[in-house]
Amino acid sequence: MREPRARSKRDVLSNLVAGACAGAVAKSTIAPFDRAKIFFQVSSKREFSYRECFRFLRLTVREKGYRQLWKGNSATMVRIMPYAAISYWSNEHYKAYFKRETGHLSHGKRFLSGSGAGLTASFTTYALEVLRARMAIKPEYVSIRQSFKTIVRTEGVSSLYRGITPTLLGVSIYGGFSFYVFGTLKQMNPLSPGEPITLFYRVLYGALAGLCGQSISYPLDVARRRMQTGGILGDHLERYSTLRKTLTHIYRNEGLKKGLYKGLSLNFMKGPIAASISYTVFDYVNHLLVGKESV
């Protein structure tokens, strides 16, 4: 009785540590592109293109130095490490729960496990995401502590949860599709059936999973950014007070390509990179710690 319980605790700790490592490595790798994406997403006056994106990155380096590209990354690490740890652990927990019920994991239950993992992780770490977004676009927000005090003093505690509705909707979709696609592809290994999965295929399947999840949930990501930062860039806060108002305003005034899907092409570059790194690091660290990987 004691041995299965000890093994269970070891598995939980392994999932948490592996998830935290996966999130930290992936997010740090793509941090400059994340900063550029936020810069364009939060304003209706900035039109996105790869040329403008790299121009923004060059100007940032020229005027403020390379370190500025990772501004807010400390807040990202404070958020993403517990977020990724909870997300990966929750996914494994929900999968184990569904397996206990039926003895196997159906496609629908694999999707629900990923969706539940995204919801669980996002709800518990959301305030840190708001702080990161503010630090990425406003120079006066210089640290997590200072940003937190300023926002609470000037806007109230509720502002730390502005935009949580599209966030929860988005992560339930993203988490469901990305965990489902990666888990299914890894289990089937369609490009090399019957063979042990190699690093190349693991990275490729992770990239496809990230691409699929982000493409489907992207408009909610844009709405979330507007709601998180509305009112601090000269926009009228009332426009972004609810998810419905935010989506309607963006669609009517900016359209699909230049509004709800602004910056999506950048996600086609950074999203698969981040997802492939994250899933691969999680599996390898988990294997290193307990000798097994997620299925």
LOTOR-810874 format. One line per field, with one value per residue (C-alpha): x, y, z; residue in one letter. Coordinates in nm, 3 decimals, always signed. Layout:
xx	(X;...)
yy	(Y;...)
zz	(Z;...)
rest	(A;...)
***
This chain:
xx	(+0.000;+0.284;+0.479;+0.199;+0.135;+0.505;+0.516;+0.211;+0.374;+0.693;+0.494;+0.317;+0.646;+0.804;+0.515;+0.534;+0.913;+0.913;+0.625;+0.797;+1.120;+0.928;+0.747;+1.059;+1.275;+1.005;+0.894;+1.247;+1.334;+1.052;+1.032;+1.137;+0.868;+0.611;+0.694;+0.655;+0.321;+0.182;+0.302;+0.086;-0.207;-0.295;-0.350;-0.595;-0.362;-0.067;-0.079;+0.119;+0.363;+0.688;+0.870;+0.716;+0.774;+1.147;+1.165;+1.020;+1.275;+1.566;+1.459;+1.423;+1.777;+1.920;+1.753;+1.742;+1.971;+1.923;+1.804;+1.495;+1.375;+1.333;+1.168;+0.888;+1.042;+1.086;+0.709;+0.668;+0.883;+0.695;+0.374;+0.478;+0.664;+0.367;+0.131;+0.316;+0.374;+0.002;-0.100;+0.113;+0.035;-0.340;-0.333;-0.172;-0.412;-0.723;-0.598;-0.538;-0.887;-1.054;-0.844;-0.958;-1.319;-1.295;-0.948;-0.854;-0.838;-1.081;-1.025;-1.291;-1.148;-0.796;-0.932;-1.119;-0.802;-0.608;-0.893;-0.929;-0.554;-0.557;-0.850;-0.695;-0.357;-0.488;-0.735;-0.469;-0.204;-0.409;-0.310;+0.055;-0.038;-0.192;+0.124;+0.339;+0.129;+0.150;+0.526;+0.575;+0.411;+0.451;+0.800;+0.674;+0.598;+0.949;+0.899;+0.634;+0.593;+0.577;+0.338;+0.108;+0.095;+0.036;-0.246;-0.424;-0.390;-0.505;-0.748;-0.849;-0.797;-1.061;-0.840;-0.600;-0.872;-0.986;-1.000;-1.026;-1.334;-1.164;-0.858;-1.047;-1.231;-0.907;-0.701;-0.979;-0.970;-0.592;-0.518;-0.771;-0.652;-0.277;-0.259;-0.495;-0.299;+0.040;-0.073;-0.253;+0.032;+0.288;+0.083;+0.016;+0.352;+0.201;+0.526;+0.713;+0.455;+0.579;+0.910;+1.020;+0.948;+1.262;+1.353;+1.281;+0.926;+0.864;+0.959;+0.753;+0.441;+0.478;+0.502;+0.188;+0.003;+0.096;+0.006;-0.334;-0.425;-0.312;-0.473;-0.814;-0.802;-0.619;-0.909;-0.969;-0.600;-0.634;-0.949;-0.774;-0.485;-0.720;-0.918;-0.601;-0.447;-0.757;-0.744;-0.367;-0.289;-0.542;-0.821;-1.162;-1.192;-1.567;-1.498;-1.316;-1.525;-1.675;-1.573;-1.870;-1.802;-1.432;-1.481;-1.756;-1.552;-1.239;-1.431;-1.633;-1.342;-1.045;-1.186;-1.050;-0.700;-0.601;-0.799;-0.899;-0.612;-0.353;-0.011;-0.125;+0.148;+0.404;+0.241;+0.297;+0.669;+0.696;+0.401;+0.528;+0.878;+0.750;+0.515;+0.775;+1.033;+0.781;+0.644;+0.989;+1.148;+0.857;+0.888;+1.265;+1.275;+0.990;+1.177;+1.495;+1.320;+1.096;+1.198;+0.872;+0.695;+0.343;+0.123)
yy	(+0.000;+0.234;+0.167;+0.270;+0.582;+0.673;+0.611;+0.834;+1.119;+1.074;+1.092;+1.410;+1.576;+1.463;+1.605;+1.938;+1.971;+1.857;+2.092;+2.389;+2.318;+2.277;+2.609;+2.800;+2.677;+2.723;+3.072;+3.205;+3.089;+3.284;+3.579;+3.849;+3.738;+3.725;+4.084;+4.188;+4.007;+4.185;+4.521;+4.478;+4.295;+4.557;+4.851;+4.894;+5.154;+4.922;+4.707;+4.385;+4.257;+4.063;+4.375;+4.589;+4.314;+4.291;+4.670;+4.689;+4.434;+4.618;+4.955;+4.803;+4.663;+4.987;+5.219;+5.008;+4.708;+4.334;+4.285;+4.490;+4.209;+3.999;+4.276;+4.123;+3.777;+3.762;+3.804;+3.544;+3.297;+3.364;+3.287;+3.026;+2.791;+2.732;+2.752;+2.486;+2.273;+2.277;+2.232;+1.923;+1.772;+1.835;+1.675;+1.361;+1.361;+1.395;+1.127;+0.889;+0.962;+0.884;+0.568;+0.444;+0.476;+0.285;+0.132;+0.330;+0.689;+0.774;+1.064;+1.272;+1.211;+1.292;+1.625;+1.688;+1.614;+1.878;+2.126;+2.079;+2.117;+2.453;+2.578;+2.465;+2.621;+2.946;+3.017;+2.977;+3.199;+3.458;+3.770;+3.708;+3.705;+4.052;+4.182;+4.037;+4.202;+4.541;+4.514;+4.425;+4.743;+5.018;+5.134;+5.261;+4.905;+4.797;+4.502;+4.252;+4.402;+4.763;+4.672;+4.489;+4.782;+5.037;+4.843;+4.767;+5.128;+5.295;+5.041;+4.804;+4.434;+4.339;+4.477;+4.187;+3.957;+4.167;+3.947;+3.620;+3.505;+3.492;+3.349;+3.055;+2.995;+3.020;+2.788;+2.530;+2.520;+2.547;+2.301;+2.051;+2.055;+2.079;+1.804;+1.589;+1.629;+1.572;+1.275;+1.111;+1.162;+1.039;+0.729;+0.645;+0.770;+0.779;+0.881;+0.582;+0.325;+0.043;+0.219;+0.398;+0.769;+0.968;+1.318;+1.456;+1.315;+1.421;+1.780;+1.767;+1.637;+1.903;+2.172;+2.046;+2.036;+2.395;+2.515;+2.351;+2.476;+2.835;+2.877;+2.775;+2.983;+3.292;+3.547;+3.490;+3.564;+3.901;+3.981;+3.886;+4.125;+4.414;+4.354;+4.323;+4.647;+4.849;+5.204;+5.237;+5.295;+5.571;+5.325;+5.360;+5.103;+5.061;+4.912;+4.624;+4.578;+4.242;+3.964;+4.025;+4.400;+4.339;+4.085;+4.295;+4.617;+4.455;+4.279;+4.586;+4.830;+4.614;+4.303;+3.951;+3.966;+4.303;+4.258;+3.921;+3.744;+4.023;+3.868;+3.512;+3.468;+3.539;+3.263;+3.027;+3.081;+3.103;+2.884;+2.555;+2.631;+2.689;+2.388;+2.148;+2.259;+2.242;+1.895;+1.754;+1.897;+1.768;+1.414;+1.402;+1.553;+1.324;+1.026;+1.139;+1.168;+0.859;+0.655;+0.698;+0.952;+1.069;+0.857)
zz	(+0.000;+0.093;-0.228;-0.472;-0.263;-0.267;-0.641;-0.687;-0.493;-0.695;-1.019;-0.909;-0.814;-1.140;-1.345;-1.163;-1.199;-1.564;-1.645;-1.483;-1.675;-2.002;-1.963;-1.859;-2.148;-2.413;-2.305;-2.259;-2.611;-2.777;-2.532;-2.787;-3.033;-2.754;-2.667;-3.031;-3.057;-2.750;-2.886;-3.198;-3.039;-2.779;-3.015;-3.303;-3.459;-3.520;-3.832;-3.813;-4.071;-4.044;-4.162;-3.887;-3.632;-3.700;-3.723;-3.372;-3.246;-3.415;-3.273;-2.928;-2.941;-3.085;-2.834;-2.520;-2.568;-2.608;-2.251;-2.329;-2.558;-2.245;-2.044;-1.840;-1.874;-1.495;-1.464;-1.737;-1.544;-1.220;-1.408;-1.665;-1.432;-1.199;-1.499;-1.696;-1.386;-1.298;-1.663;-1.726;-1.386;-1.432;-1.776;-1.635;-1.339;-1.556;-1.797;-1.507;-1.373;-1.705;-1.745;-1.403;-1.518;-1.846;-1.858;-2.168;-2.290;-2.569;-2.808;-2.635;-2.289;-2.407;-2.533;-2.205;-2.006;-2.199;-2.179;-1.803;-1.760;-1.938;-1.729;-1.400;-1.470;-1.616;-1.336;-1.067;-1.234;-1.422;-1.223;-1.312;-1.681;-1.648;-1.479;-1.758;-2.028;-1.858;-1.807;-2.175;-2.310;-2.047;-1.939;-1.601;-1.493;-1.394;-1.156;-1.054;-0.707;-0.830;-1.111;-0.871;-0.629;-0.905;-1.068;-0.740;-0.620;-0.942;-1.090;-0.811;-0.751;-1.008;-1.287;-1.224;-1.355;-1.648;-1.957;-1.765;-1.962;-2.304;-2.134;-1.987;-2.313;-2.510;-2.289;-2.276;-2.657;-2.689;-2.410;-2.539;-2.898;-2.830;-2.565;-2.774;-3.098;-2.936;-2.729;-3.020;-3.268;-3.016;-2.939;-3.305;-3.441;-3.793;-3.966;-3.828;-3.707;-3.490;-3.421;-3.103;-3.135;-3.217;-3.104;-3.452;-3.460;-3.100;-3.188;-3.509;-3.333;-3.064;-3.330;-3.506;-3.174;-3.093;-3.441;-3.427;-3.079;-3.132;-3.472;-3.338;-3.018;-3.152;-3.167;-2.796;-2.732;-2.909;-2.711;-2.387;-2.456;-2.532;-2.215;-2.004;-2.134;-2.228;-2.099;-2.069;-2.438;-2.503;-2.587;-2.427;-2.151;-2.210;-2.553;-2.390;-2.076;-2.182;-2.419;-2.647;-2.673;-2.733;-3.012;-3.175;-3.163;-3.307;-3.584;-3.688;-3.683;-3.780;-3.944;-3.928;-4.078;-3.927;-3.607;-3.463;-3.639;-3.614;-3.556;-3.628;-3.887;-3.613;-3.409;-3.702;-3.640;-3.262;-3.158;-3.303;-3.172;-2.818;-2.821;-2.962;-2.703;-2.420;-2.493;-2.565;-2.249;-2.039;-2.171;-2.131;-1.782;-1.673;-1.814;-1.638;-1.300;-1.292;-1.598;-1.788;-2.005;-2.069;-2.299)
rest	(M;R;E;P;R;A;R;S;K;R;D;V;L;S;N;L;V;A;G;A;C;A;G;A;V;A;K;S;T;I;A;P;F;D;R;A;K;I;F;F;Q;V;S;S;K;R;E;F;S;Y;R;E;C;F;R;F;L;R;L;T;V;R;E;K;G;Y;R;Q;L;W;K;G;N;S;A;T;M;V;R;I;M;P;Y;A;A;I;S;Y;W;S;N;E;H;Y;K;A;Y;F;K;R;E;T;G;H;L;S;H;G;K;R;F;L;S;G;S;G;A;G;L;T;A;S;F;T;T;Y;A;L;E;V;L;R;A;R;M;A;I;K;P;E;Y;V;S;I;R;Q;S;F;K;T;I;V;R;T;E;G;V;S;S;L;Y;R;G;I;T;P;T;L;L;G;V;S;I;Y;G;G;F;S;F;Y;V;F;G;T;L;K;Q;M;N;P;L;S;P;G;E;P;I;T;L;F;Y;R;V;L;Y;G;A;L;A;G;L;C;G;Q;S;I;S;Y;P;L;D;V;A;R;R;R;M;Q;T;G;G;I;L;G;D;H;L;E;R;Y;S;T;L;R;K;T;L;T;H;I;Y;R;N;E;G;L;K;K;G;L;Y;K;G;L;S;L;N;F;M;K;G;P;I;A;A;S;I;S;Y;T;V;F;D;Y;V;N;H;L;L;V;G;K;E;S;V)
***
